Amino acid sequence: MLEGEITQKMIRSKLYEEFIKPTDQIKNFIGVEIEIPIVNLNKEAVDFEVVHNVTSEFKKQYSDFNDEGIDYDGNTFALKNDGNDDIFCYDCSYNNIEFAMGREKDLFSIHERFCEYYTFTKEAFEQYNHTLTGMGINPYRKYNNFSPIPSERYLMLYHHLKSFTRYDDLPMHFHKYPEYGMFSSASQVQLDVYRDDLVKTINVFSKIEPIKALLFSNSVLFGAKSRKACCRDDLWEYSTHGINPHNVGMYDVDFKDLNDLGAYMESLNMYCVMRDGAYINFETMNLRDYFSKESITGEIYDNGTYRKIEIKPCLDDIKYLRPFKFINLTFRGTVEFRSVCTQPIKDSMTVAAFHLGLKDKLDELEELISNDNIIYHKGYTASELRKLLVCDEIPSFIDKGGLCKLTKEIVDLADDGLAERGIGEEKFLKPLYLRIKKHTNPGKNIIESLQKGVSIEKLINDYGTIDCGM
């Protein structure tokens, strides 16, 4: 081995240290992140001055929140409560707001604080004829200005997404929305999963992604020809994040053990690192390729422009590995579930409740899926089934009655898991049972409502309404 050479063994060891070792302790916390589109009811671009005013009003109302992120123009894009770790921030651009709730042991605490923050913020926006709504795609995106938050992270991210024109020799097509992060919104859940349960958690939860599409789809690409109730999957897959398909979407493999999982992580791509507090973009490449090079030519943002820069890879760069899988391991020792669209606001806790309830029901869930003949054992992988079930119509080879039965059985398992916790969190699953009964989801409801002549303004209002007495 040459002096300074980074070996495969070193890469595997570092991946284990960063992503798997933090799961050594049983903690059982819950983290919830809810991204929400901002809508200018004047049918004009979101007024960023209004956004900054609302941020100031929030900070005055909640004095425990302090500046966590300041952009290059001196505007606050993130506030944090150091007492409970709640974060009020904007995601990718000032068109998207995010409430990242600090970890808790129960959903009621998260729901109570989210309701308070959301109600205050929505009322503040409405003073300026803006509002918030629970949709995975901004319904007024066509009016908006798409500029990233002028900060290290978001400028880097947008620079990477815009670089798709450089990859003209790949056997894939790119969509035309490199700014999609500025108009798409997700509801993400982080759960503490003990190391011994990591492999089974990923294997089993991956198999129910088609069912999650059926329950939670809510990202209709308004103005496009697509009839998909969830377009978010395609936005990630057919962007520069999807150049290596292992970096996005589902796993489509069953891991045998942690070594298998580690090998998969080695197959991921990197596209950025930091040096001296500044992000550097470079051509996306596999981890092994990255660490095999003596130097990398990248681009660094410098006072409004990008310039070339040479960097030397070092093993600590693994901390900048940023896959966007439906199920991600994080540096915090959590498993992050990130395939669900933002939900109608009154149903926001359904996502966390669903995953939390199933976390300790893996054996029963695995048996249910293994014995299923409604969608599985039909010649389709879980990934292919999800692509079918994000559409607004069920494929003809699937028995709709049987599909509803299977979906209800999975939600029933989540209900059982929450009931066993003994604090009443199963109440947050009620909207899912209604969706099953009506054979619908929020995205399908939008498509059907618009076809029936329901105004988009009514849907924006309905999907933005919150029920704090839930």
Sequence and secondary structure as in RCSB ss.txt:
>XXXX:A:sequence
MLEGEITQKMIRSKLYEEFIKPTDQIKNFIGVEIEIPIVNLNKEAVDFEVVHNVTSEFKKQYSDFNDEGIDYDGN
TFALKNDGNDDIFCYDCSYNNIEFAMGREKDLFSIHERFCEYYTFTKEAFEQYNHTLTGMGINPYRKYNNFSPIP
SERYLMLYHHLKSFTRYDDLPMHFHKYPEYGMFSSASQVQLDVYRDDLVKTINVFSKIEPIKALLFSNSVLFGAK
SRKACCRDDLWEYSTHGINPHNVGMYDVDFKDLNDLGAYMESLNMYCVMRDGAYINFETMNLRDYFSKESITGEI
YDNGTYRKIEIKPCLDDIKYLRPFKFINLTFRGTVEFRSVCTQPIKDSMTVAAFHLGLKDKLDELEELISNDNII
YHKGYTASELRKLLVCDEIPSFIDKGGLCKLTKEIVDLADDGLAERGIGEEKFLKPLYLRIKKHTNPGKNIIESL
QKGVSIEKLINDYGTIDCGM
>XXXX:A:secstr
  TT   HHHHHHHHIIIIIGGGGS    EEEEEEEEEEETTSS   HHHHHHHHHHHHHH TTEEEEEE TTS 
EEEEEETTT  EEEE SSTTEEEEEEEEESSHHHHHHHHHHHHHHHHHHHHTTTEEE   SB TTGGG      S
SHHHHHHHHHHHGGGG TTSSS   S TTGGGTB BEEEEEE  GGGHHHHHHHHHHTHHHHHHHH  B  TTSS
  BSB HHHHHHTSGGGSSGGGEE   S   SHHHHHHHHHT EEEEEEETTEEEEEEEEEHHHHHH S EEEEE
EETTEEEEEEE   GGGGGG   EESEEE TTSEEEE   B   GGGTTHHHHHHHHHHT HHHHHHHHHT  SS
SSSS  HHHHHHHHTBSS  TTS HHHHHHHHHHHHHHHHHHHHHHTSSGGGGGHHHHHHHHHT  HHHHHHHHH
HTT  HHHHHHHHH   TT 
